[in-house]
Structure formats: structure tokens, C-alpha cells
Amino acid sequence: MRARDRVAVSALRTTLAALDNAEAVPVHDAGPHAAALQDTPVGVGSTEAARQALSERGVVEIVRSEADERLAAAARLTAPAYTERATRLRAEAAVLLGFLDGPGTAEDATARRP
């Protein structure tokens, strides 16, 4: 069970980072840049930019993309030396697909995908 937890934690950490990055405001949209010290905003949170809100569909697309990336990488790892890494990538994809498709269907989905 411990090994399964490490796989899940790894998959969830990177997927949460991908979601966090998707919510980030592009630098050019973050707001005006002060030209002089006296024009610099003052106070807690005065330079914070609001995060972009992701729709449920956007979240699903990102999670599915993360799973697809893992499955594609696993498919490219054909050398015997990479068998363990490919197995781990497929297991991470199964964890992510389990959140989207429900338990029990993730293993079937990873077997069908390249």
C-alpha cells in the first residue's frame, strides 16, 4: 500500500502544479509596472494579481492531459532498462484517470491507451 501511495502522491503533486500554473495570470497581464519608487503600490496584497478561475471542464482537460502525457511517455520507454519507470508512469496515469472515470475503470483505460 505504501508504494501505491507514493505513486498517487507523485501524480497528484505534479497535476496540482499543472492546475496551479493554469490559474496563473500571464506576466504581461499582471498589471502596470511602476517606473519610479513613488509610483510603487504600498500595502499588503497591493501587488497581487487575481488568479484565473478554471471551469470544471478546464480542470478535467488538464488532468486528462497529465494522464495522457504519462501514458505517451510510458509507451516511448520500450527498452528493458526502463520497464520499472514505464510501469510507474502507467500507475500514475491510472490514479489520475481514476479521479475522472471512477474507480475500476482506470486500469482498463491505461491498457487501451498507447
C-alpha positions as CSV (number, residue, x, y, z in Angstrom):
1,M,0.0,0.0,0.0
2,R,2.9,2.4,0.7
3,A,4.3,2.1,-2.8
4,R,0.8,2.8,-4.2
5,D,0.6,5.9,-2.0
6,R,4.0,7.2,-3.4
7,V,2.7,6.8,-6.9
8,A,-0.5,8.6,-6.1
9,V,1.3,11.4,-4.3
10,S,3.7,11.9,-7.2
11,A,0.9,12.0,-9.8
12,L,-1.3,14.4,-7.6
13,R,1.6,16.8,-6.9
14,T,2.5,17.3,-10.5
15,T,-1.1,17.6,-11.5
16,L,-1.8,20.1,-8.8
17,A,1.2,22.1,-10.0
18,A,-0.2,22.0,-13.6
19,L,-3.6,23.3,-12.3
20,D,-1.8,26.0,-10.3
21,N,0.1,27.1,-13.4
22,A,-3.0,27.1,-15.5
23,E,-4.6,29.5,-13.0
24,A,-1.7,31.9,-13.1
25,V,-2.1,35.3,-14.7
26,P,0.3,35.8,-17.7
27,V,3.1,38.3,-16.8
28,H,2.1,40.8,-19.4
29,D,-1.5,40.9,-17.9
30,A,-0.4,41.2,-14.3
31,G,-0.8,44.9,-14.2
32,P,1.2,48.1,-14.8
33,H,4.8,48.2,-13.7
34,A,5.9,51.2,-11.7
35,A,8.5,53.4,-13.2
36,A,9.6,55.1,-10.0
37,L,9.6,54.3,-6.3
38,Q,6.9,56.8,-5.5
39,D,4.6,55.1,-8.0
40,T,5.1,51.7,-6.4
41,P,1.9,50.2,-4.8
42,V,2.0,50.1,-1.0
43,G,0.4,47.7,1.4
44,V,-0.2,44.0,1.9
45,G,-1.5,42.4,-1.2
46,S,-1.3,45.6,-3.3
47,T,0.8,43.9,-6.0
48,E,-1.2,40.6,-6.0
49,A,-3.0,39.7,-9.2
50,A,-6.2,37.7,-9.2
51,R,-5.9,34.1,-10.3
52,Q,-7.8,32.9,-13.3
53,A,-10.7,30.7,-12.5
54,L,-10.7,27.3,-14.2
55,S,-14.0,25.7,-15.2
56,E,-14.7,22.1,-14.3
57,R,-14.2,21.3,-18.0
58,G,-10.8,23.0,-17.9
59,V,-9.7,21.1,-14.8
60,V,-10.8,17.8,-16.4
61,E,-8.9,18.6,-19.6
62,I,-5.7,19.4,-17.6
63,V,-6.0,16.2,-15.5
64,R,-6.6,14.1,-18.7
65,S,-3.7,15.8,-20.4
66,E,-1.4,14.9,-17.5
67,A,-2.5,11.3,-17.7
68,D,-2.1,11.2,-21.4
69,E,1.4,12.6,-21.1
70,R,2.3,9.8,-18.7
71,L,0.9,7.2,-21.0
72,A,2.7,8.6,-24.0
73,A,6.0,8.7,-22.1
74,A,5.5,5.1,-20.9
75,A,4.8,4.0,-24.5
76,R,8.1,5.5,-25.6
77,L,10.1,3.7,-22.8
78,T,10.4,0.4,-24.6
79,A,14.0,-0.6,-23.5
80,P,14.1,-3.3,-20.8
81,A,16.1,-0.9,-18.6
82,Y,13.0,1.4,-18.4
83,T,10.4,-1.2,-17.6
84,E,10.1,0.0,-14.0
85,R,9.8,3.7,-15.0
86,A,7.1,2.9,-17.6
87,T,5.2,0.8,-15.1
88,R,5.3,3.7,-12.6
89,L,4.1,6.2,-15.3
90,R,1.2,3.9,-16.2
91,A,0.3,3.6,-12.5
92,E,0.3,7.4,-12.1
93,A,-1.9,7.7,-15.2
94,A,-4.3,5.2,-13.6
95,V,-4.5,7.3,-10.4
96,L,-5.4,10.4,-12.4
97,L,-7.9,8.6,-14.7
98,G,-9.4,7.1,-11.6
99,F,-10.5,10.6,-10.5
100,L,-12.0,11.3,-13.8
101,D,-13.5,7.9,-14.8
102,G,-14.2,6.4,-11.3
103,P,-12.5,3.5,-9.6
104,G,-12.1,0.3,-11.5
105,T,-12.1,1.9,-15.0
106,A,-8.6,3.5,-14.8
107,E,-6.8,0.2,-15.2
108,D,-8.9,-0.6,-18.3
109,A,-8.2,2.9,-19.7
110,T,-4.4,2.6,-19.3
111,A,-4.4,-0.8,-21.0
112,R,-6.2,0.6,-24.0
113,R,-4.2,3.8,-24.4
114,P,-0.8,3.9,-26.2
